[in-house]
Amino acid sequence: MRKPIIILTIIVVLAVLYSIFLHKQSEYIAGEYRYYTTYEKYKAKEKSVDLLALAYENDEYNLDKLKDKAQSEINKLEEFRIELNILYTI
């Protein structure tokens, strides 16, 4: 009687570990299926606060370039708006 209980316990434990760490679930996000395990989903929800903004200081993501590009586009739109105001007020 004891041996079947031990075998069933081992099977249940292995099934739980498989479902947490190995079984990949999918989610349709942004036009593609993304696969993750339950553990990866749990770890992704953890929030870590980085007080040092190293990504911005080191400019790993070309943030200054993107900021300058956005500002230049805003300036172009402002000039275009002024030209339209001049055209339609005459």
Beta strands, then each sheet from edge to edge (+ up, - down):
strand 1: 25-29
strand 2: 32-36
sheet 1: 1+ 2-
end
